[in-house]
Amino acid sequence: NSSFGALQPVNSAPANYVHDAALSDTCQAFYDVVMWTNTTPDINRYNDTIRFTQELSNYYAYDDGSAEWGYSLNSTGAKLAVRYDMPSGDSLRAVRFYFDPIFSTDDPTDGNFLLTVWSSLTPETIIHQNFTYDSPQYLPWGPNYFVEYPLDSTIWVPATFYVGWTQTNTIKMNLGLDKNRDNSDRIFYKT
């Protein structure tokens, strides 16, 4: 029944932590973070520790990697976009989607789309449309496995950009939707 409102520094004395990039030649690092309370008396040792793995990598995502729901469009020419806001422009070489093979009246593997990147939705300004991949890939070994769709070429995106697809048929392709983290203000569609 206690709450602690004070901020606790992570990289200040006595825990001076600095990431050493020389430890790895990849753009990826995983850190096991453990936070615990040190109280006396500790009447319940089962709830005094929080653990999580922090990943630092070369991709940007709003979700936690698990899809509790699915989202789909069902008309030719329909568009879905997710807005990304970054501190500055950057390069974009690929997009990762998790298409959930949820049961529907149509075979979702018959779906077709054009991976699309916009700099603006109003007015609509398309930076890139990919023609290399046009069907969703469903991985057979369980839910929440993302498939990487490389762009035909690496492109430059501004600090705010939109990533999604333009649907080329009426087949529902259920994109995984994270309901644990509400980012509905960043999801746009046009039918």
Salt bridges, closest charged atoms under 4 A:
ASP42 OD2 - ARG45 NH1 2.84
ASP48 OD2 - ARG45 NH1 3.17
ASP85 OD2 - ARG83 NE 2.97
ASP85 OD2 - ARG186 NH1 2.92
GLU124 OE2 - LYS79 NZ 2.76
GLU148 OE2 - ARG93 NH1 3.17
GLU148 OE1 - ARG96 NE 2.98
